[in-house]
Amino acid sequence: MKKILLVGESWISNATHFKGFDQFSSTTFHLGAEELISSIDSSKFKVEYLPSHDAAKDFPSEIQDLHKYNAIIFSDIGSNTLLLHPNVWVKGETFPNRLKLVKKYVESGGSFLMVGGYLSFQGINGSARYKSTPIEDLLPVDILPYDDRIEVPEGFNITIQNDDHLILNGLTGEWPPLLGFNEVKASVGSQTIISVPKEVGSHPLLVLGKCGSGKTMAWMSDIGPHWVSNEFLIWKGYNTLWNQIIEWLVNKN
């Protein structure tokens, strides 16, 4: 069985409630990968989910530990979480640069996917900060140096650039709408499979590439709300798309 490490997709929200003269606070915890994980064929793929709040400490710091996985996925997790292990942030000690480690993992034959979101690519207010890092070096896209989100609340339907690709097998007809994405530029030598329509800027949406002996992919929209609409989530093609994305990642051909 192929093993995938999914990193990110958790957050904590704190709200202050005002009711006349009185106020109180509430804190809630959220996971954002349930829809994706439930869609993956568990007879073929084992997804290990490392949420954002655990990743700073628990993301592997040795190359042999990364090579336990057939693919690594970053989804909505900023670069600081991977750079600032508690030994660095709290104790002021040196520690392996895990972004460099991921690049080494891919160069030596691993597979990597970055999924879009508010803390992917460059992210909201530029705070994901993957520009000019080893992760940008390995990706099949060039990251913009500023807030790269494009919100499309009215929704958009994708444009197929390569309908013969195995990732798109069985995905015929019109796709449900997406509601946003990260703007990037396809790198030289990469392969754009899906883009956004001309009226939204013709930006790449799904791009494939290589880095050393490994495979890389960038999906610029999300895996769940809000950029993935409810119609997209309940579309039967959602499961097909993500299983075929994972299949491409772990297949050595």
FIVEX-625468 format. One line per field, with one value per residue: x, y, z of N, C-alpha, C, O in turn. Coordinates in steps of 0.1 Angstrom, whole numbers, plus 2048, in hexadecimal, padded with zeros to 3 digits. Layout:
<pts>
n.east [X,...]
n.north [Y,...]
n.up [Z,...]
ca.east [X,...]
ca.north [Y,...]
ca.up [Z,...]
c.east [X,...]
c.north [Y,...]
c.up [Z,...]
o.east [X,...]
o.north [Y,...]
o.up [Z,...]
</pts>
This chain:
<pts>
n.east [808,805,814,80A,813,801,802,7F8,7DA,7CB,7BD,7B9,79F,797,77E,76E,751,738,71F,70A,712,722,73D,74D,764,76B,77B,783,78B,796,796,7A1,7A3,792,77F,78F,79F,78C,784,798,7A4,7A7,7B0,7C5,7D5,7E5,7DF,7F1,7EA,7F6,7EF,7F0,7F6,806,81B,832,842,841,845,85A,87E,893,8A1,89C,885,872,873,863,84B,837,82E,82C,816,810,7F9,7E9,7FB,813,835,843,83B,848,862,867,86E,867,87F,88E,87E,877,88D,8A3,8B6,8CA,8BC,8B1,8AA,88B,87E,892,897,880,883,89A,890,87E,88F,89D,88B,871,84E,83B,821,812,7F5,7DD,7D4,7CD,7E5,7F8,810,817,803,7EB,7EF,809,813,818,830,841,84F,86E,879,886,870,862,875,873,859,842,83B,83E,83F,82D,838,828,808,7F4,7DB,7BD,79C,77D,75F,748,74C,75D,762,778,793,79D,7BD,7CB,7BC,7C2,7D0,7D8,7CF,7B7,7A6,786,779,764,74F,740,751,749,747,765,771,787,7AB,7CF,7E5,7FE,81C,821,83D,85B,85C,849,829,809,7EA,7D0,7BF,7B3,796,797,78A,790,7AA,7BB,7CD,7E4,7D7,7DA,7F9,814,835,859,873,894,896,87D,858,842,826,80E,7F0,7DA,7C2,7AD,7A8,791,774,77B,77F,77A,75C,73C,72D,742,74E,73B,739,73D,754,768,773,77E,790,7A3,7AD,7B9,7CC,7DC,7E4,7F4,809,816,81D,838,83E]
n.north [7F4,816,832,852,872,88B,8AC,8C7,8DA,8E0,8F4,90E,921,93F,951,970,978,990,99B,9B2,9C2,9AE,995,979,95E,946,927,913,8F5,8E9,8D2,8CD,8BA,8A4,89E,898,883,86F,86A,85D,83E,825,80C,80D,822,830,84A,85F,877,895,8AE,8D2,8DD,8CA,8C7,8D8,8CD,8B1,8AB,898,899,88C,87E,863,85D,86B,85D,848,84C,84C,863,886,89F,8C1,8D5,8F3,8FD,912,91C,922,911,8F9,901,90A,8F8,8EE,8EC,900,917,91A,912,91C,90D,8FC,8EB,8D2,8DF,8DB,8E1,8E0,8C6,8B9,8C0,8B2,898,896,89A,883,870,870,87B,899,8AF,8CE,8DD,8F6,914,92A,92A,921,91E,93F,94C,95B,97D,979,967,94B,946,937,93F,941,92C,90A,8FA,908,905,8EA,8E8,8E7,900,924,939,956,975,981,985,96C,963,95E,966,959,95D,95A,943,92C,918,8FD,8FC,8E5,8DB,8C5,8AB,891,887,870,877,883,870,864,87A,88B,8A4,8C2,8D1,8D6,8F7,909,91E,92E,934,930,947,93F,93A,925,910,90F,8F3,8E5,8D4,8DE,8D4,8DB,8FA,91B,92C,943,95B,95E,960,94C,93E,924,906,8EA,8DC,8C9,8BB,8B4,8AD,8A8,886,883,88A,8A5,8BA,8D3,8DF,8F8,901,8F8,8DC,8DA,8ED,911,915,8FF,8F8,8EE,8DF,8D5,8C4,8B0,8A5,889,887,892,87F,86E,87F,885,86C,864,878,872,858,85F,86D,859,846,839,83C]
n.up [800,7F8,808,814,81F,82D,834,848,847,85F,879,893,8A0,8AF,8BF,8C9,8DA,8DB,8EF,8F5,913,91A,914,905,8FE,8E5,8DA,8BF,8AE,88F,873,852,83E,83C,828,812,81B,820,806,7FA,7ED,803,801,7F1,7F7,813,828,83C,853,85D,870,870,889,895,884,886,89A,894,879,863,868,85E,841,83B,848,83A,822,827,81D,800,7F4,7FB,808,80A,819,81D,831,83F,838,84F,863,85D,85D,877,88E,8B0,8BE,8B2,8B3,8CE,8DE,8D1,8C2,8A9,88C,874,854,849,831,81E,821,817,7FC,7F6,7FA,7E4,7CE,7CF,7C7,7D2,7D5,7D3,7DC,7DC,7E9,7E4,7F7,813,821,810,7F5,7EF,7FD,815,81A,814,826,827,81A,808,7F2,7E2,7F1,7F8,7F2,7DE,7CA,7C3,7BA,79E,797,797,7B2,7BD,7CA,7DE,7EE,7E1,7DC,7CA,7CB,7C2,7C5,7B7,7AA,794,776,76D,755,73E,735,72C,723,720,734,74E,767,763,75B,753,75D,750,73F,74E,769,78C,79D,7A8,7C2,7C6,7C5,7C6,7B6,79F,78B,770,770,75A,745,753,755,74E,757,75E,75D,768,75B,73F,746,760,760,755,764,770,77E,785,785,779,77F,780,797,79A,7A0,7A7,7A9,7A5,7AE,7AB,7B8,7B6,7C1,7DD,7F4,801,80F,811,7F6,7E7,7DA,7E8,7D6,7C6,7D9,7DD,7C4,7B0,7A2,7B2,7C4,7B0,7A3,7B8,7C0,7A9,7A6,7BD,7B5,79E,7AB,7BB,7A9,798,77E]
ca.east [800,80D,812,80A,813,7F9,806,7F1,7CB,7C4,7BE,7B1,798,793,774,769,743,733,710,707,71D,72A,744,754,76C,76B,785,77F,795,791,79E,79C,7A6,789,779,799,7A3,781,782,7A3,7A3,7AF,7B6,7D1,7DD,7E4,7E2,7F5,7E6,7FE,7E9,7F9,7FA,810,825,83E,84A,841,849,867,88A,89D,89D,897,877,86A,872,859,83F,837,82B,829,80D,80E,7EC,7E5,804,81D,843,849,839,852,86F,869,86C,868,88D,893,875,877,89A,8AE,8BF,8C9,8B3,8B1,8A0,882,87A,89D,896,876,889,8A3,888,878,89A,8A1,881,864,844,836,816,80D,7E7,7DB,7CD,7D1,7F3,7FF,817,81B,7F9,7E4,7F8,816,818,81C,83E,849,857,87D,87D,888,863,860,87F,86F,84C,841,835,845,836,82D,83F,81E,7FB,7F1,7CD,7B2,78F,773,753,73D,750,762,764,786,796,7A6,7C8,7D0,7B1,7C6,7D9,7D1,7C9,7AA,79E,778,774,75E,744,743,754,743,750,76E,76F,793,7B8,7DC,7EB,80C,820,826,84C,860,85D,83E,81D,7FC,7DF,7C3,7C1,7A7,792,79D,784,796,7B8,7C2,7D8,7E5,7D0,7E1,805,81D,843,863,87F,89D,890,86F,84D,83C,819,807,7E1,7DA,7B6,7AD,7A3,784,76F,770,782,773,74E,734,72A,74E,751,732,73A,744,762,771,77A,786,79C,7AD,7B3,7C2,7D8,7E5,7EA,7FF,814,81D,821,846,83F]
ca.north [800,823,83B,860,87B,897,8B5,8D3,8D9,8E1,902,911,92E,946,95C,977,97A,99C,99B,9BD,9C5,9A2,98F,96C,959,937,922,907,8EE,8E5,8CA,8D0,8B0,898,89A,892,876,866,867,855,82F,820,7FF,80F,82D,833,858,863,885,89C,8BB,8DE,8E0,8C0,8C6,8DF,8C4,8A3,8A8,892,8A1,883,87A,855,85D,870,853,83E,850,84D,871,890,8AA,8CC,8DC,8FE,8FE,91B,917,924,905,8EF,907,90E,8ED,8F3,8EE,90C,922,91B,910,923,903,8F9,8E0,8D1,8E7,8D1,8E4,8DB,8B7,8B5,8C1,8A6,88C,896,898,875,867,872,883,8A4,8B7,8DA,8E1,904,918,937,929,919,926,94B,94C,967,987,974,961,93D,949,92C,945,940,921,8FD,8F5,90E,8FF,8DD,8E8,8E9,90D,92F,93F,964,97A,988,97E,966,95E,963,962,959,959,956,935,92A,90A,8FC,8FA,8D9,8DD,8B8,8A2,883,883,865,87D,887,864,863,887,891,8AD,8CE,8CF,8E0,903,90C,92C,936,92D,938,94A,93C,939,918,910,90A,8E5,8DE,8D1,8E3,8CB,8E2,908,922,931,950,966,95E,963,941,939,916,900,8DE,8DC,8BE,8BD,8AB,8B3,89D,879,883,890,8B0,8BE,8DE,8E1,906,903,8F2,8CF,8DB,8FB,917,916,8F4,8FA,8E2,8D7,8CE,8B9,8A4,8A0,87C,889,896,873,869,888,884,85F,864,881,86A,84E,865,870,84D,83D,83D,83E]
ca.up [800,7F7,814,811,82B,82B,83E,849,848,86C,87E,89F,89E,8BB,8BC,8D4,8D8,8E3,8F1,8FE,91C,91E,90A,909,8F3,8E2,8D2,8B8,8A6,882,86A,845,834,83E,81B,809,820,81E,7F8,7F5,7ED,80E,7FE,7E9,7FD,821,82A,84A,855,867,870,871,897,899,87A,88A,8A2,890,86B,864,867,858,833,83B,84D,82E,818,82B,816,7F1,7F0,806,804,813,816,826,83C,83C,839,85C,86B,85A,860,885,898,8BE,8C2,8AC,8B7,8DD,8E4,8CA,8BE,89B,889,866,84C,843,823,816,822,80D,7EE,7F4,7F8,7D7,7C4,7D0,7C2,7D9,7CE,7DB,7D7,7E4,7E7,7E6,803,819,826,806,7EB,7F7,807,819,81E,811,832,825,818,801,7E8,7E4,7FA,7F1,7ED,7D0,7C1,7BE,7B4,790,795,79D,7BC,7BD,7D7,7E5,7F0,7D4,7DC,7C2,7CF,7B7,7CC,7AD,7A5,786,772,769,746,73C,72B,727,726,71E,73F,756,773,75F,756,758,761,744,742,755,777,795,79E,7B3,7C7,7C7,7C3,7C7,7A9,79D,77D,76D,76D,74D,745,75A,74D,753,754,760,760,76A,74E,73B,74D,76E,75F,74F,76C,772,78A,788,77D,77C,77C,786,79E,79C,79C,7AC,7A2,7AC,7A9,7B2,7B6,7BB,7C9,7EA,7F5,807,80F,80A,7E8,7E0,7DD,7ED,7CA,7C2,7E3,7DC,7B7,7B0,79C,7BD,7C8,7A5,7A1,7C3,7BF,79D,7AA,7C5,7AC,796,7B4,7C0,79E,795,76F]
c.east [809,809,813,80A,80C,7FC,7FE,7E2,7C6,7C6,7B5,7AB,794,789,770,75A,73F,724,70C,713,727,732,74A,75B,76A,776,781,78A,78F,79B,798,79E,79D,784,783,79C,798,77F,78D,7A1,7AC,7B5,7C3,7DB,7DB,7E9,7E5,7F3,7EE,7F9,7F3,7FF,804,81C,832,847,84C,845,857,873,896,898,897,889,86E,869,869,84C,841,834,829,821,80D,801,7E9,7EE,810,82B,848,847,843,860,872,865,86E,876,893,88B,876,885,8A6,8B9,8BF,8C1,8B3,8A6,897,87D,885,89C,88C,87B,892,89B,882,883,89E,896,873,85B,83E,82B,813,7FF,7E6,7D4,7D2,7E0,7FA,806,81C,810,7F4,7EF,807,81C,81C,82B,846,851,866,881,880,87B,860,869,87A,861,84C,83B,83F,83B,838,832,835,811,7F6,7E3,7C4,7A5,785,766,748,740,755,764,772,787,7A0,7B0,7CD,7C6,7B6,7CE,7D1,7CA,7BA,7A1,790,772,76F,753,749,746,74C,74C,759,76D,77B,79F,7C3,7E1,7F9,80F,825,835,84F,861,852,833,810,7F1,7D2,7C7,7B3,7A3,798,797,789,7A5,7C1,7CE,7D8,7DE,7D6,7ED,80E,82B,84C,86D,888,897,882,865,847,82F,815,7F9,7DE,7CD,7B8,7A9,795,77F,77A,773,77C,764,747,731,736,751,748,732,742,752,76C,77A,783,792,7A7,7B4,7BD,7CE,7E1,7EC,7F6,80B,81C,822,82F,848,83E]
c.north [80D,82C,84A,868,888,8A0,8C2,8D1,8D8,8F0,904,91F,933,951,962,97B,986,99B,9A6,9C1,9BA,99C,982,967,94A,933,915,902,8E8,8DC,8CC,8C6,8A4,894,893,884,86B,862,85E,846,829,813,800,819,82E,842,85A,872,88B,8AB,8C6,8DF,8D6,8C1,8CD,8D5,8B6,8A1,8A3,89C,898,87E,86C,854,862,865,847,840,850,85B,879,89B,8B4,8D3,8E6,8FE,907,916,919,918,8FB,8F4,908,902,8F3,8F5,8FB,918,924,91B,917,919,902,8EC,8DE,8DA,8DD,8D4,8DF,8CB,8B2,8B6,8B5,899,88B,893,88A,86B,868,87A,88D,8AB,8C2,8DD,8EF,907,925,936,91F,923,933,94E,95A,971,983,96B,952,93D,93D,932,945,936,914,8F7,8FB,908,8F2,8DD,8EB,8F7,917,937,94F,969,982,980,979,961,965,95D,963,955,955,948,936,91B,909,8FA,8EF,8DD,8D0,8AD,893,87E,87A,86B,881,87C,864,870,88F,89B,8B9,8CB,8D9,8EC,902,91A,934,92D,936,93B,947,93D,92B,919,90B,8FB,8DE,8DB,8D5,8DA,8D2,8F1,90E,928,93F,95B,968,960,958,93C,92A,911,8F3,8DC,8D0,8C1,8B2,8B4,8A8,890,879,88A,89A,8B4,8CA,8DF,8EE,909,8FA,8E3,8CF,8EA,904,917,90B,8F5,8ED,8D9,8CF,8C2,8AD,89F,893,87D,88D,88A,86E,872,886,876,85E,86E,879,85F,853,868,864,844,842,83F,84D]
c.up [800,802,810,81E,827,837,83D,84C,856,871,88B,89D,8AC,8B8,8C9,8D1,8E1,8E3,8FB,906,91E,911,90F,8FC,8F1,8D9,8CC,8AF,89A,87A,85C,83A,835,830,812,80E,81E,810,7F3,7F7,7F8,80C,7F6,7EF,80C,823,839,84A,860,867,873,87F,89C,890,87F,891,89B,882,86B,861,862,84B,833,840,842,824,81C,823,807,7EC,7FC,800,80E,80F,821,833,838,83E,847,865,869,85D,86F,88E,8A6,8C3,8BD,8B3,8C6,8E3,8DD,8C5,8AF,899,87A,85F,844,835,81A,816,818,7FF,7EC,7F2,7EA,7CC,7C4,7CD,7C9,7D1,7D8,7D4,7E1,7DF,7EB,7F3,808,81E,81D,7FC,7F3,801,80B,81F,81C,81D,831,822,812,7F5,7EC,7EF,7F2,7EC,7DF,7C6,7BB,7B8,7A5,78D,79C,7A6,7BB,7CA,7DF,7E7,7E2,7D3,7D1,7C6,7C4,7BD,7C3,7A7,797,783,76B,75A,745,731,725,72B,725,72A,748,763,770,75A,75C,75D,755,749,74A,764,77F,797,7AA,7B6,7C9,7C6,7C6,7B9,7A9,78F,77B,76A,75F,74F,74C,750,754,74E,754,762,764,75D,74C,743,75B,76D,758,757,76E,77F,78E,77F,782,778,782,78D,7A1,797,7A1,7A4,7AB,7A6,7B1,7AE,7BD,7C3,7D6,7E9,7FB,808,815,7FA,7E0,7E4,7E2,7E1,7C5,7CC,7E1,7CE,7B7,7AA,7A7,7C1,7BD,7A3,7AC,7C3,7B4,79F,7B3,7BE,7A4,79F,7B8,7B5,799,786,76C]
o.east [813,7FE,81D,802,811,7F9,7FD,7DE,7BE,7D0,7AC,7B3,78E,78D,770,758,741,71E,70C,71E,732,72E,74C,758,766,77A,77C,793,784,7A7,78C,79C,79F,783,77F,79C,79B,779,78B,79C,7B8,7BD,7CA,7E7,7CF,7F4,7DD,7F9,7EC,7FD,7FE,80B,80B,826,83D,853,857,847,860,872,8A1,88C,88E,882,862,85E,868,843,84C,838,824,823,80B,7FF,7E6,7E8,816,82D,850,84F,847,869,87D,85B,875,879,89C,891,876,888,8B1,8C5,8B5,8C0,8B4,89B,89C,878,882,89F,88E,879,892,89F,882,882,8A3,898,86A,85F,83D,82B,812,7FC,7EC,7CE,7DB,7E6,801,801,824,813,7F8,7F7,810,828,822,832,851,859,869,88C,87D,87C,85B,865,87D,85E,856,837,846,830,843,831,839,811,7F3,7E0,7C5,7A3,784,762,73F,737,752,765,777,77D,7AB,7AD,7D3,7C8,7AE,7D2,7C5,7C1,7B2,796,78E,766,775,74E,755,73E,749,758,757,768,77B,79E,7C2,7E2,801,806,82D,839,847,867,852,833,80D,7EF,7C9,7D1,7A9,7AC,79D,79E,787,7AC,7CD,7D7,7CE,7DF,7D7,7EB,80F,82E,847,86F,885,892,87B,868,846,82D,818,7F5,7DF,7CC,7C2,7A6,78E,786,782,769,778,761,74D,731,734,755,74C,72B,74C,75A,778,786,78F,79D,7B2,7C0,7C7,7D9,7EE,7F8,800,817,828,82A,831,852,83E]
o.north [80D,82D,84D,865,88F,89D,8C8,8C7,8CF,8F6,8FC,928,92B,95A,95C,981,986,99A,9A4,9C3,9BC,99E,980,96C,943,93B,90C,90A,8E3,8DF,8CC,8C8,89A,888,889,87B,860,858,858,842,828,80E,7F7,818,82E,845,858,87A,888,8B3,8C3,8E2,8D8,8BB,8C8,8D6,8B1,895,8A8,8A5,89D,87A,869,84B,85E,864,83D,838,854,85E,874,8A0,8B2,8D6,8E3,8FE,904,90C,911,915,8F3,8EC,906,903,8FD,8FE,901,921,930,923,918,91D,905,8E4,8E9,8DB,8D6,8CB,8DA,8C5,8A7,8AD,8B0,891,880,88B,885,85F,860,880,88B,8AE,8C0,8DF,8F4,8FE,92B,941,916,92E,932,953,964,96D,988,969,94D,934,93A,92B,948,938,914,8EF,8F4,906,8EF,8D4,8F1,8FA,914,93A,954,963,98A,974,981,95A,971,951,96E,949,94D,942,93E,913,912,8F8,8F0,8E1,8D1,8A7,88A,873,87B,865,881,87F,864,870,899,89B,8BB,8C4,8E4,8EB,8FB,922,93F,921,942,931,94B,940,927,922,904,8F6,8D1,8DF,8D0,8D9,8D0,8F4,908,92A,946,965,972,961,95A,937,924,918,8F0,8DC,8CE,8C9,8A9,8BF,89F,890,86E,891,899,8B3,8CB,8E0,8EF,913,8F5,8DE,8C5,8F2,8FF,918,90C,8F4,8E2,8CD,8C4,8B7,8A2,895,892,874,88C,88B,86A,86C,884,875,858,86B,879,85C,84C,865,864,83B,84E,844,851]
o.up [807,806,809,827,81F,842,833,853,859,86D,88D,899,8B4,8B0,8D4,8C7,8ED,8D9,907,900,923,906,91B,8F1,8FB,8D1,8D3,8AB,89A,87A,85A,82E,82E,82D,80C,806,81B,80D,7E8,802,7F5,813,7F5,7EE,810,821,841,843,86C,85F,879,881,8A6,894,87B,88F,89C,87E,872,85A,861,849,82B,83C,841,81E,814,823,802,7E1,807,7F5,81A,803,82C,83E,82E,846,84B,86D,872,860,874,895,8A8,8CB,8C4,8B8,8CB,8EC,8E3,8C4,8A8,8A2,873,865,83B,82E,80F,80C,812,7F7,7E1,7EA,7E4,7C3,7BA,7CF,7C5,7C6,7E4,7C8,7ED,7D3,7F5,7F9,802,820,822,7FB,7FC,80C,805,828,822,81D,83B,827,818,7EF,7F7,7F5,7E6,7E2,7D6,7BB,7AF,7B0,7A0,781,7A5,7A1,7B9,7D4,7E8,7E2,7DA,7C9,7D0,7C4,7BD,7BB,7C7,7A1,78F,78C,765,753,74B,726,71A,735,728,72B,74A,768,779,755,768,761,752,754,74D,76A,77B,795,7B4,7AE,7CE,7C4,7C8,7B1,7B2,786,783,762,759,758,74C,744,75F,742,74C,769,762,755,755,746,761,777,756,751,76C,789,79A,773,78E,76F,788,78A,7A9,78C,79E,79A,7B7,79A,7BD,7A2,7C9,7C9,7D9,7DE,7FB,802,81E,7F3,7D4,7F0,7E0,7E2,7C1,7C8,7E2,7CB,7BE,7AD,7A4,7C2,7BF,7A1,7A8,7C6,7B5,799,7B0,7C0,7A3,79B,7B7,7B8,797,781,760]
</pts>
